Amino acid sequence: MRQELPRPPSGVRRLPPSDERPMREIVAELWENAERLIRNEVALTLSELERKSERLKAEVTREATAAAIGGAVIFAGGLAFVAAAVLLLCKAVEPWLAALIVGAVASISGYALLQLGRQHVAHTSLAPTQATDSVQRSVRSIKEAVHDARSR
């Protein structure tokens, strides 16, 4: 009496009862499986890139909106502080020199703040890490299968 084996996953063919198969059939099956694997890996990579780009887009939109509103309020307050600083410094130096000193300090401070914001966005990774890991696992599996087939 012959024992019934469980069904293989879809797309995977079961070996015939005999242990020997023609090399042509083995190579054709290997080619089909490699082609399917590559297509699946490309689909995984595209899916991961799409997810990461959508997340980055949402983060950038949220941060840009907050930066625009906050920037407008800070700008208005900053102008008042700049005017006050220039007026205060005018008591010690010439008015043109007071404006120059306050302008330089404000410009340097603004540049430092821009660099901080730029660093935050730069730390967002768009590399498809899941797909890369999956491809590396697949390559190892194929190498092992080829090595096992040669050692038979």
Summary of the structure (lengths in Angstrom):
residues: 152
radius of gyration: 32.3
end to end distance: 29.5
largest distance: 108.3
contacts: 302
relative contact order: 0.08
helix: 78%
strand: 0%
